[in-house]
Amino acid sequence: MDSRRSSSALSVAQEKQSQSCQRDRILALLRERGSAGVTNLELYGAFLPRHGARIYELRRMGFNIERCRDSAGVFRFFLRAEPPSTPAPRSKAPLPKLTTLPLFAGVRG
């Protein structure tokens, strides 16, 4: 039973990694093709059968991806804009070291 759980956890982790890898591949194709775009047939040919789900995820991440119909059952995707890059986290000032707890300063044991 434990082996099934660890196997299941491993497969979930592998699936998430695979989804991330697929998003990266789609994004690379969209960037590479630019104004020519990428068709759904090309994405299938690149072994990305769940490209719709990955494009949905990219859109939720802030990428502006447009879909246009080429012909019956053939769609072309264009990367119109990328999300603004997130600033690097600022270093936080160190917290002062407390030697007593002010809340209990007047209380005696």
Backbone torsions as a table, in degrees:
resi	resn	phi	psi	omega
1	MET	NA	-42.8	178.5
2	ASP	-63.3	-35.7	179.5
3	SER	-65.7	-33.1	177.4
4	ARG	-67.8	-40.9	179.3
5	ARG	-63.8	-46.9	-179.0
6	SER	-67.4	-35.3	176.8
7	SER	-65.5	-41.0	179.1
8	SER	-65.5	-43.8	178.4
9	ALA	-63.2	-38.9	178.8
10	LEU	-65.9	-42.4	-178.8
11	SER	-67.3	-34.1	176.1
12	VAL	-65.3	-43.8	178.4
13	ALA	-63.9	-41.5	178.5
14	GLN	-64.6	-38.9	179.8
15	GLU	-64.7	-44.0	178.9
16	LYS	-62.9	-39.8	177.7
17	GLN	-65.9	-40.2	178.8
18	SER	-63.8	-42.5	178.7
19	GLN	-62.1	-42.7	178.4
20	SER	-62.3	-42.8	179.4
21	CYS	-64.0	-40.9	179.0
22	GLN	-65.5	-40.5	176.6
23	ARG	-60.8	-43.5	179.8
24	ASP	-62.0	-40.7	179.8
25	ARG	-66.5	-42.2	178.8
26	ILE	-64.6	-44.2	179.8
27	LEU	-61.6	-41.6	178.2
28	ALA	-62.6	-42.2	178.2
29	LEU	-63.6	-44.4	179.8
30	LEU	-61.9	-42.3	178.6
31	ARG	-65.4	-42.6	-177.6
32	GLU	-64.2	-42.4	-175.9
33	ARG	-79.7	-24.2	177.9
34	GLY	55.2	-124.1	-174.8
35	SER	-72.1	-13.3	177.4
36	ALA	-77.3	-26.2	179.6
37	GLY	71.3	179.7	-179.0
38	VAL	-131.5	132.5	179.0
39	THR	-87.2	160.4	176.3
40	ASN	-63.6	-31.2	178.0
41	LEU	-66.3	-37.7	177.2
42	GLU	-66.8	-37.2	178.5
43	LEU	-67.5	-40.1	174.5
44	TYR	-61.7	-42.7	179.9
45	GLY	-64.2	-26.2	178.6
46	ALA	-88.4	16.2	179.0
47	PHE	60.2	44.4	176.2
48	LEU	-121.9	66.7	-174.1
49	PRO	-66.2	-24.4	179.2
50	ARG	-101.8	37.6	-176.4
51	HIS	-61.1	-31.4	178.9
52	GLY	-59.9	-43.1	178.9
53	ALA	-66.2	-40.5	-179.4
54	ARG	-69.0	-37.5	177.5
55	ILE	-66.2	-39.6	176.0
56	TYR	-58.3	-45.2	179.1
57	GLU	-63.5	-41.1	178.0
58	LEU	-62.7	-40.5	178.1
59	ARG	-62.7	-41.6	178.4
60	ARG	-65.4	-25.0	178.1
61	MET	-82.2	-3.1	175.6
62	GLY	108.2	1.9	178.2
63	PHE	-80.7	134.7	178.2
64	ASN	-93.6	102.8	-178.3
65	ILE	-116.6	121.2	-178.8
66	GLU	-98.9	144.2	177.1
67	ARG	-119.2	128.5	176.9
68	CYS	-124.9	145.7	179.6
69	ARG	-85.0	125.0	175.3
70	ASP	-86.3	-51.0	179.0
71	SER	-157.7	-174.0	-178.1
72	ALA	-57.8	114.7	177.1
73	GLY	79.6	2.7	179.9
74	VAL	-119.4	122.0	-179.9
75	PHE	-120.8	150.3	178.7
76	ARG	-119.2	133.1	-179.3
77	PHE	-107.4	138.4	179.8
78	PHE	-127.2	136.4	173.4
79	LEU	-89.0	108.6	-177.0
80	ARG	-90.3	-35.0	-179.2
81	ALA	-159.2	150.4	177.3
82	GLU	-107.9	153.7	179.1
83	PRO	-66.1	150.4	176.3
84	PRO	-61.6	143.6	-179.4
85	SER	-67.1	142.6	-179.3
86	THR	-80.6	136.3	179.8
87	PRO	-65.7	152.0	177.7
88	ALA	-65.5	142.3	180.0
89	PRO	-62.4	137.3	179.1
90	ARG	-79.0	146.6	177.3
91	SER	-73.5	138.4	-178.5
92	LYS	-87.6	144.6	176.2
93	ALA	-67.7	142.6	179.5
94	PRO	-63.4	143.2	178.3
95	LEU	-75.6	145.1	178.4
96	PRO	-65.8	147.6	179.8
97	LYS	-82.3	125.3	179.8
98	LEU	-93.1	133.0	177.2
99	THR	-103.2	-24.1	176.2
100	THR	-137.0	163.3	174.7
101	LEU	-98.5	110.8	-175.8
102	PRO	-57.7	-30.5	-178.4
103	LEU	-61.7	-34.1	-177.1
104	PHE	-109.5	20.3	-174.9
105	ALA	-62.3	-36.6	-177.4
106	GLY	-91.7	-0.2	-176.3
107	VAL	-91.2	134.1	176.9
108	ARG	-114.5	142.4	-175.1
109	GLY	-55.6	NA	NA
